[in-house]
Amino acid sequence: MRAVGVRERNGRPEILQARRPEPGEGEVLVRVVAAGLNPLDWKIAEGMLESLVPYDFPLVMGADFAGTVESCGAEAYRFTPGEQVFGHVVSEPVGGGTYAEYVVVNEAGSIARAPTSIPLTTAAGAPTAGMTALGIMDSAALRSYESVLIIGAAGGVGTFLTQLASARGLRVIAATHGHDQARMGAFGAASAVDVRTTELAAAVREEYPGGVDALVDLGSTSAEEFARNTALVRDGGVAVSTLDAASLDALHGRRIEGINYHLAASAELLERLGEEIDSGPLTVPIEVEVPLDEAPGAVARNRAGGARGKTVLLT
Ligand SMILES: NC(=O)c1ccc[n+]([C@@H]2O[C@H](COP(=O)([O-])OP(=O)(O)OC[C@H]3O[C@@H](n4cnc5c(N)ncnc54)[C@H](OP(=O)(O)O)[C@@H]3O)[C@@H](O)[C@H]2O)c1
């Protein structure tokens, strides 16, 4: 089958001919219609999980998928062939990814019936970013706050989170790299700050002199950068990093709850995401659809930055 991946750790993504996988016990074989692209994909190919799980090369990249169930292995009863599904899979050993015509998924993992209100090509953009946004809403208990500053709001996770937070009545300040006022407003943001042309601290202080209730930082990779942003959170607030930047040092002993969020993907979270999409108004922010053969270029663009929603790869 056609697939896209790397032949070695940190290798260049390329088109591969891979063996079509067979579903084992408790597994289903999914005919992938589209794979969603996430920064996670190239981070894994660079070796992000090497200390935790074995890698198998050539490594087929990709975690998010939407497609139809092709066949079910022994003792796999959750789905029947022909059903439309979507999900997130990180195989063990790492290498059986979703940038491929077929992928095998454990039925006990993050796989669920696809939302019925959108095409599979759109659903493929939802799992990782959408579940992360939902998980952050849960873990930071953002519902009990009134304002949230989202750094990196224009990307995949940020656009889902902006929609979920504003739908739950939070006032969202969207910090973006670039002028995104209209787009972020359409997702429900109360205001958007282009950090390339406007000083973020001054813009936030103008609206919230005492600081915002919550910060979700999707961009800071260092504790120092994260610390600068937590200065914009009021005492008693919460500050979340998706990049492990929330160290105790970064909080300088302030009365702020710091959370390093890690996605715990599950069928339950995925089903909730599907319900949020089908009941509206959560939309999957597709930026671009590209053929699978062009995945190497799409991965390079994602690494270079500038994401404005989700890239999906059509098989
Ligand atoms: N811990 C977890 O479980 C988990 C789960 C999902 C994602 N993540 C991580 O969270 C990050 C965001 O994920 P994503 O899928 O949303 O990525 P994405 O689609 O690539 O979007 C990231 C967005 O953030 C913007 N950005 C970065 N730094 C910024 C800053 N200082 N100020 C304003 N905007 C900034 C980027 O703009 P430019 O590219 O123009 O800079 C881009 O629009 C990624 O690093 C991802 O690996 C972690």
The ligand as an ORCA input file, in Angstrom:
! r2SCAN-3c Opt
* xyz 0 1
  N       0.943     17.896     25.324
  C       0.019     17.418     24.492
  O      -0.700     16.462     24.805
  C      -0.151     18.087     23.155
  C      -1.288     17.799     22.390
  C      -1.455     18.486     21.177
  C      -0.507     19.413     20.780
  N       0.594     19.611     21.538
  C       1.611     20.595     21.147
  O       1.010     21.887     21.272
  C       1.504     22.755     20.252
  C       0.319     23.338     19.467
  O      -0.305     22.297     18.753
  P      -1.142     22.616     17.439
  O      -1.588     21.324     16.908
  O      -2.139     23.667     17.726
  O       0.010     23.234     16.497
  P      -0.159     24.105     15.176
  O      -1.408     23.709     14.468
  O       1.145     24.021     14.483
  O      -0.410     25.584     15.710
  C       0.484     26.284     16.529
  C       0.127     27.751     16.369
  O       0.714     28.490     17.428
  C       1.287     29.672     16.886
  N       2.279     30.162     17.842
  C       3.370     29.532     18.298
  N       4.007     30.293     19.214
  C       3.276     31.429     19.340
  C       3.401     32.608     20.120
  N       4.420     32.762     20.967
  N       2.482     33.577     19.993
  C       1.438     33.431     19.137
  N       1.255     32.344     18.349
  C       2.182     31.357     18.461
  C       1.819     29.200     15.551
  O       2.073     30.288     14.696
  P       3.462     30.332     13.879
  O       3.670     28.948     13.353
  O       3.233     31.365     12.848
  O       4.513     30.661     14.889
  C       0.645     28.353     15.070
  O      -0.391     29.148     14.491
  C       2.421     21.905     19.356
  O       3.759     22.132     19.729
  C       2.016     20.474     19.680
  O       3.055     19.542     19.491
  C       0.798     18.980     22.714
*
